[in-house]
Amino acid sequence: MKKVQIRRCPVCSTIGARTQEVAAALQRNPGLDVQVVDGQKGEFSVLMDGQQVARKSAELPSVEEVVAAVKHVALAKQTA
């Protein structure tokens, strides 16, 4: 089982809402163990098995972008 950690800003409601959307989408995959933890102020980052796969830059990534990034890394690890 792959471990996915979503680090989010503990005070930002916009990041909090996106975190919940991403977590719900990722939890539909039975091969993922999804955890949400508080990060730094303004932070939104997604790590899989300790490797960063998505993060907030100028804008928050969409739910679809995060799910695609997680799938991409999971497939890459399977073929490695």
N, CA, C and O atoms as CSV, one atom per row, in Angstrom:
chain,resi,resn,atom,element,x,y,z
A,1,MET,N,N,0.853,-1.177,0.000
A,1,MET,CA,C,0.000,0.000,0.000
A,1,MET,C,C,0.895,1.236,0.000
A,1,MET,O,O,1.857,1.316,0.765
A,2,LYS,N,N,0.575,2.187,-0.855
A,2,LYS,CA,C,1.313,3.440,-0.966
A,2,LYS,C,C,0.777,4.430,0.066
A,2,LYS,O,O,-0.432,4.560,0.254
A,3,LYS,N,N,1.705,5.125,0.731
A,3,LYS,CA,C,1.320,6.132,1.715
A,3,LYS,C,C,1.321,7.502,1.059
A,3,LYS,O,O,2.328,7.926,0.490
A,4,VAL,N,N,0.197,8.187,1.138
A,4,VAL,CA,C,0.067,9.544,0.598
A,4,VAL,C,C,-0.198,10.478,1.769
A,4,VAL,O,O,-1.119,10.273,2.560
A,5,GLN,N,N,0.635,11.510,1.858
A,5,GLN,CA,C,0.467,12.504,2.907
A,5,GLN,C,C,0.162,13.845,2.250
A,5,GLN,O,O,0.888,14.303,1.369
A,6,ILE,N,N,-0.916,14.456,2.694
A,6,ILE,CA,C,-1.282,15.790,2.215
A,6,ILE,C,C,-0.982,16.762,3.352
A,6,ILE,O,O,-1.582,16.693,4.424
A,7,ARG,N,N,-0.048,17.658,3.098
A,7,ARG,CA,C,0.319,18.690,4.080
A,7,ARG,C,C,-0.403,19.966,3.683
A,7,ARG,O,O,-0.301,20.430,2.547
A,8,ARG,N,N,-1.140,20.529,4.645
A,8,ARG,CA,C,-1.947,21.704,4.323
A,8,ARG,C,C,-1.762,22.794,5.356
A,8,ARG,O,O,-1.374,22.539,6.496
A,9,CYS,N,N,-2.046,24.003,4.937
A,9,CYS,CA,C,-2.031,25.149,5.837
A,9,CYS,C,C,-3.120,24.931,6.895
A,9,CYS,O,O,-4.264,24.635,6.551
A,10,PRO,N,N,-2.771,25.074,8.175
A,10,PRO,CA,C,-3.773,24.836,9.212
A,10,PRO,C,C,-4.811,25.937,9.379
A,10,PRO,O,O,-5.781,25.755,10.116
A,11,VAL,N,N,-4.627,27.084,8.706
A,11,VAL,CA,C,-5.552,28.203,8.915
A,11,VAL,C,C,-6.279,28.667,7.656
A,11,VAL,O,O,-7.253,29.415,7.751
A,12,CYS,N,N,-5.826,28.238,6.480
A,12,CYS,CA,C,-6.407,28.731,5.228
A,12,CYS,C,C,-7.612,27.883,4.820
A,12,CYS,O,O,-7.479,26.681,4.589
A,13,SER,N,N,-8.764,28.498,4.733
A,13,SER,CA,C,-9.979,27.749,4.399
A,13,SER,C,C,-9.978,27.265,2.944
A,13,SER,O,O,-10.517,26.198,2.651
A,14,THR,N,N,-9.385,28.032,2.039
A,14,THR,CA,C,-9.326,27.622,0.633
A,14,THR,C,C,-8.470,26.372,0.480
A,14,THR,O,O,-8.861,25.426,-0.203
A,15,ILE,N,N,-7.313,26.371,1.109
A,15,ILE,CA,C,-6.440,25.195,1.057
A,15,ILE,C,C,-7.091,24.030,1.793
A,15,ILE,O,O,-6.979,22.884,1.358
A,16,GLY,N,N,-7.758,24.304,2.885
A,16,GLY,CA,C,-8.453,23.254,3.625
A,16,GLY,C,C,-9.529,22.580,2.790
A,16,GLY,O,O,-9.673,21.357,2.817
A,17,ALA,N,N,-10.280,23.378,2.052
A,17,ALA,CA,C,-11.335,22.819,1.202
A,17,ALA,C,C,-10.743,21.969,0.078
A,17,ALA,O,O,-11.245,20.883,-0.209
A,18,ARG,N,N,-9.677,22.461,-0.558
A,18,ARG,CA,C,-9.041,21.692,-1.638
A,18,ARG,C,C,-8.440,20.391,-1.085
A,18,ARG,O,O,-8.480,19.347,-1.737
A,19,THR,N,N,-7.887,20.476,0.119
A,19,THR,CA,C,-7.323,19.281,0.756
A,19,THR,C,C,-8.392,18.213,0.927
A,19,THR,O,O,-8.145,17.039,0.654
A,20,GLN,N,N,-9.560,18.604,1.368
A,20,GLN,CA,C,-10.641,17.635,1.570
A,20,GLN,C,C,-11.086,17.024,0.241
A,20,GLN,O,O,-11.375,15.830,0.175
A,21,GLU,N,N,-11.143,17.828,-0.805
A,21,GLU,CA,C,-11.521,17.324,-2.128
A,21,GLU,C,C,-10.485,16.322,-2.646
A,21,GLU,O,O,-10.835,15.263,-3.167
A,22,VAL,N,N,-9.214,16.674,-2.496
A,22,VAL,CA,C,-8.138,15.789,-2.952
A,22,VAL,C,C,-8.139,14.494,-2.140
A,22,VAL,O,O,-8.037,13.404,-2.702
A,23,ALA,N,N,-8.252,14.615,-0.832
A,23,ALA,CA,C,-8.254,13.430,0.030
A,23,ALA,C,C,-9.399,12.492,-0.340
A,23,ALA,O,O,-9.207,11.279,-0.427
A,24,ALA,N,N,-10.579,13.047,-0.556
A,24,ALA,CA,C,-11.736,12.222,-0.922
A,24,ALA,C,C,-11.495,11.505,-2.242
A,24,ALA,O,O,-11.828,10.327,-2.373
A,25,ALA,N,N,-10.922,12.197,-3.221
A,25,ALA,CA,C,-10.653,11.577,-4.522
A,25,ALA,C,C,-9.612,10.469,-4.396
A,25,ALA,O,O,-9.762,9.406,-4.998
A,26,LEU,N,N,-8.567,10.710,-3.623
A,26,LEU,CA,C,-7.513,9.704,-3.477
A,26,LEU,C,C,-7.962,8.504,-2.648
A,26,LEU,O,O,-7.510,7.382,-2.881
A,27,GLN,N,N,-8.840,8.734,-1.694
A,27,GLN,CA,C,-9.315,7.642,-0.840
A,27,GLN,C,C,-10.183,6.650,-1.595
A,27,GLN,O,O,-10.468,5.568,-1.082
A,28,ARG,N,N,-10.605,6.994,-2.792
A,28,ARG,CA,C,-11.373,6.046,-3.615
A,28,ARG,C,C,-10.480,4.924,-4.142
A,28,ARG,O,O,-10.979,3.903,-4.615
A,29,ASN,N,N,-9.173,5.110,-4.063
A,29,ASN,CA,C,-8.220,4.098,-4.519
A,29,ASN,C,C,-7.830,3.236,-3.322
A,29,ASN,O,O,-7.187,3.728,-2.395
A,30,PRO,N,N,-8.207,1.959,-3.326
A,30,PRO,CA,C,-7.922,1.101,-2.171
A,30,PRO,C,C,-6.429,0.838,-1.953
A,30,PRO,O,O,-6.046,0.343,-0.893
A,31,GLY,N,N,-5.587,1.154,-2.924
A,31,GLY,CA,C,-4.150,0.932,-2.787
A,31,GLY,C,C,-3.416,2.083,-2.131
A,31,GLY,O,O,-2.189,2.059,-2.028
A,32,LEU,N,N,-4.164,3.108,-1.680
A,32,LEU,CA,C,-3.537,4.281,-1.084
A,32,LEU,C,C,-3.964,4.460,0.367
A,32,LEU,O,O,-5.142,4.329,0.699
A,33,ASP,N,N,-3.015,4.755,1.208
A,33,ASP,CA,C,-3.266,5.124,2.600
A,33,ASP,C,C,-3.080,6.640,2.660
A,33,ASP,O,O,-1.951,7.128,2.604
A,34,VAL,N,N,-4.180,7.385,2.774
A,34,VAL,CA,C,-4.148,8.852,2.677
A,34,VAL,C,C,-4.238,9.468,4.073
A,34,VAL,O,O,-5.138,9.157,4.853
A,35,GLN,N,N,-3.282,10.346,4.365
A,35,GLN,CA,C,-3.268,11.068,5.634
A,35,GLN,C,C,-3.211,12.562,5.349
A,35,GLN,O,O,-2.528,13.005,4.425
A,36,VAL,N,N,-3.932,13.328,6.151
A,36,VAL,CA,C,-3.892,14.787,6.065
A,36,VAL,C,C,-3.239,15.289,7.344
A,36,VAL,O,O,-3.653,14.936,8.448
A,37,VAL,N,N,-2.211,16.120,7.182
A,37,VAL,CA,C,-1.511,16.676,8.341
A,37,VAL,C,C,-1.355,18.183,8.162
A,37,VAL,O,O,-1.327,18.693,7.042
A,38,ASP,N,N,-1.255,18.880,9.287
A,38,ASP,CA,C,-1.009,20.316,9.232
A,38,ASP,C,C,0.427,20.569,8.819
A,38,ASP,O,O,1.355,19.918,9.300
A,39,GLY,N,N,0.594,21.527,7.918
A,39,GLY,CA,C,1.920,21.940,7.473
A,39,GLY,C,C,2.173,23.370,7.878
A,39,GLY,O,O,1.662,23.844,8.893
A,40,GLN,N,N,2.961,24.048,7.082
A,40,GLN,CA,C,3.296,25.443,7.330
A,40,GLN,C,C,2.175,26.357,6.815
A,40,GLN,O,O,1.338,25.935,6.018
A,41,LYS,N,N,2.171,27.585,7.271
A,41,LYS,CA,C,1.187,28.556,6.805
A,41,LYS,C,C,1.325,28.724,5.290
A,41,LYS,O,O,2.420,28.986,4.793
A,42,GLY,N,N,0.225,28.575,4.562
A,42,GLY,CA,C,0.205,28.710,3.109
A,42,GLY,C,C,0.591,27.449,2.355
A,42,GLY,O,O,0.602,27.447,1.124
A,43,GLU,N,N,0.908,26.377,3.071
A,43,GLU,CA,C,1.392,25.161,2.411
A,43,GLU,C,C,0.267,24.261,1.905
A,43,GLU,O,O,-0.764,24.093,2.557
A,44,PHE,N,N,0.491,23.701,0.750
A,44,PHE,CA,C,-0.300,22.594,0.220
A,44,PHE,C,C,0.677,21.744,-0.572
A,44,PHE,O,O,1.131,22.143,-1.644
A,45,SER,N,N,0.996,20.582,-0.048
A,45,SER,CA,C,1.896,19.684,-0.762
A,45,SER,C,C,1.420,18.256,-0.565
A,45,SER,O,O,0.829,17.909,0.458
A,46,VAL,N,N,1.694,17.435,-1.577
A,46,VAL,CA,C,1.283,16.037,-1.553
A,46,VAL,C,C,2.534,15.192,-1.736
A,46,VAL,O,O,3.294,15.376,-2.687
A,47,LEU,N,N,2.733,14.266,-0.811
A,47,LEU,CA,C,3.877,13.374,-0.864
A,47,LEU,C,C,3.396,11.934,-0.949
A,47,LEU,O,O,2.409,11.562,-0.315
A,48,MET,N,N,4.092,11.135,-1.727
A,48,MET,CA,C,3.784,9.713,-1.791
A,48,MET,C,C,5.041,8.958,-1.417
A,48,MET,O,O,6.076,9.085,-2.071
A,49,ASP,N,N,4.940,8.173,-0.360
A,49,ASP,CA,C,6.092,7.441,0.165
A,49,ASP,C,C,7.274,8.383,0.359
A,49,ASP,O,O,8.417,8.017,0.085
A,50,GLY,N,N,6.992,9.615,0.841
A,50,GLY,CA,C,8.017,10.587,1.149
A,50,GLY,C,C,8.484,11.442,-0.016
A,50,GLY,O,O,9.259,12.376,0.185
A,51,GLN,N,N,8.034,11.148,-1.225
A,51,GLN,CA,C,8.436,11.902,-2.418
A,51,GLN,C,C,7.340,12.904,-2.774
A,51,GLN,O,O,6.173,12.535,-2.910
A,52,GLN,N,N,7.721,14.169,-2.923
A,52,GLN,CA,C,6.735,15.188,-3.287
A,52,GLN,C,C,6.255,14.967,-4.706
A,52,GLN,O,O,7.061,14.844,-5.628
A,53,VAL,N,N,4.938,14.916,-4.883
A,53,VAL,CA,C,4.365,14.697,-6.213
A,53,VAL,C,C,3.541,15.888,-6.696
A,53,VAL,O,O,3.283,16.018,-7.892
A,54,ALA,N,N,3.131,16.752,-5.782
A,54,ALA,CA,C,2.359,17.945,-6.153
A,54,ALA,C,C,2.502,18.969,-5.040
A,54,ALA,O,O,2.717,18.629,-3.877
A,55,ARG,N,N,2.377,20.240,-5.431
A,55,ARG,CA,C,2.440,21.302,-4.419
A,55,ARG,C,C,1.804,22.570,-4.972
A,55,ARG,O,O,1.601,22.721,-6.176
A,56,LYS,N,N,1.503,23.461,-4.060
A,56,LYS,CA,C,0.995,24.787,-4.427
A,56,LYS,C,C,2.183,25.615,-4.887
A,56,LYS,O,O,3.199,25.703,-4.198
A,57,SER,N,N,2.043,26.215,-6.048
A,57,SER,CA,C,3.043,27.188,-6.487
A,57,SER,C,C,2.323,28.527,-6.514
A,57,SER,O,O,1.962,29.047,-5.458
A,58,ALA,N,N,2.107,29.090,-7.676
A,58,ALA,CA,C,1.339,30.336,-7.756
A,58,ALA,C,C,-0.134,30.076,-7.429
A,58,ALA,O,O,-0.810,30.915,-6.834
A,59,GLU,N,N,-0.615,28.894,-7.830
A,59,GLU,CA,C,-2.011,28.515,-7.583
A,59,GLU,C,C,-2.065,27.104,-7.022
A,59,GLU,O,O,-1.105,26.340,-7.112
A,60,LEU,N,N,-3.209,26.781,-6.444
A,60,LEU,CA,C,-3.414,25.406,-5.978
A,60,LEU,C,C,-3.601,24.490,-7.176
A,60,LEU,O,O,-4.298,24.853,-8.123
A,61,PRO,N,N,-2.989,23.304,-7.153
A,61,PRO,CA,C,-3.262,22.361,-8.236
A,61,PRO,C,C,-4.698,21.855,-8.122
A,61,PRO,O,O,-5.255,21.787,-7.026
A,62,SER,N,N,-5.282,21.507,-9.246
A,62,SER,CA,C,-6.648,20.981,-9.233
A,62,SER,C,C,-6.644,19.567,-8.672
A,62,SER,O,O,-5.597,18.927,-8.572
A,63,VAL,N,N,-7.817,19.096,-8.312
A,63,VAL,CA,C,-7.962,17.728,-7.828
A,63,VAL,C,C,-7.466,16.758,-8.900
A,63,VAL,O,O,-6.756,15.799,-8.598
A,64,GLU,N,N,-7.839,17.013,-10.144
A,64,GLU,CA,C,-7.451,16.139,-11.248
A,64,GLU,C,C,-5.935,16.107,-11.430
A,64,GLU,O,O,-5.362,15.053,-11.706
A,65,GLU,N,N,-5.286,17.262,-11.276
A,65,GLU,CA,C,-3.834,17.328,-11.411
A,65,GLU,C,C,-3.141,16.499,-10.323
A,65,GLU,O,O,-2.176,15.786,-10.597
A,66,VAL,N,N,-3.634,16.599,-9.104
A,66,VAL,CA,C,-3.025,15.849,-8.000
A,66,VAL,C,C,-3.234,14.351,-8.200
A,66,VAL,O,O,-2.298,13.568,-8.040
A,67,VAL,N,N,-4.448,13.950,-8.545
A,67,VAL,CA,C,-4.731,12.532,-8.765
A,67,VAL,C,C,-3.855,11.986,-9.888
A,67,VAL,O,O,-3.316,10.886,-9.768
A,68,ALA,N,N,-3.706,12.738,-10.975
A,68,ALA,CA,C,-2.865,12.301,-12.096
A,68,ALA,C,C,-1.408,12.178,-11.664
A,68,ALA,O,O,-0.729,11.231,-12.058
A,69,ALA,N,N,-0.921,13.113,-10.865
A,69,ALA,CA,C,0.470,13.067,-10.400
A,69,ALA,C,C,0.705,11.848,-9.514
A,69,ALA,O,O,1.734,11.183,-9.636
A,70,VAL,N,N,-0.230,11.553,-8.633
A,70,VAL,CA,C,-0.104,10.383,-7.756
A,70,VAL,C,C,-0.116,9.107,-8.591
A,70,VAL,O,O,0.692,8.209,-8.355
A,71,LYS,N,N,-1.016,9.016,-9.556
A,71,LYS,CA,C,-1.073,7.828,-10.422
A,71,LYS,C,C,0.216,7.674,-11.219
A,71,LYS,O,O,0.725,6.564,-11.376
A,72,HIS,N,N,0.741,8.782,-11.719
A,72,HIS,CA,C,1.971,8.743,-12.505
A,72,HIS,C,C,3.137,8.198,-11.674
A,72,HIS,O,O,3.883,7.336,-12.138
A,73,VAL,N,N,3.289,8.695,-10.463
A,73,VAL,CA,C,4.380,8.242,-9.600
A,73,VAL,C,C,4.163,6.789,-9.185
A,73,VAL,O,O,5.119,6.015,-9.122
A,74,ALA,N,N,2.928,6.416,-8.903
A,74,ALA,CA,C,2.653,5.027,-8.525
A,74,ALA,C,C,3.012,4.071,-9.661
A,74,ALA,O,O,3.596,3.015,-9.418
A,75,LEU,N,N,2.670,4.431,-10.894
A,75,LEU,CA,C,3.006,3.594,-12.045
A,75,LEU,C,C,4.519,3.531,-12.259
A,75,LEU,O,O,5.065,2.475,-12.579
A,76,ALA,N,N,5.181,4.658,-12.080
A,76,ALA,CA,C,6.631,4.690,-12.260
A,76,ALA,C,C,7.325,3.788,-11.242
A,76,ALA,O,O,8.311,3.126,-11.567
A,77,LYS,N,N,6.816,3.760,-10.022
A,77,LYS,CA,C,7.406,2.918,-8.987
A,77,LYS,C,C,7.152,1.445,-9.254
A,77,LYS,O,O,7.973,0.600,-8.898
A,78,GLN,N,N,6.024,1.128,-9.878
A,78,GLN,CA,C,5.704,-0.274,-10.194
A,78,GLN,C,C,6.633,-0.806,-11.275
A,78,GLN,O,O,7.010,-1.978,-11.249
A,79,THR,N,N,7.002,0.039,-12.217
A,79,THR,CA,C,7.842,-0.426,-13.330
A,79,THR,C,C,9.332,-0.317,-13.012
A,79,THR,O,O,10.159,-0.828,-13.767
A,80,ALA,N,N,9.684,0.336,-11.916
A,80,ALA,CA,C,11.109,0.503,-11.556
A,80,ALA,C,C,11.664,-0.757,-10.920
A,80,ALA,O,O,12.839,-0.799,-10.556
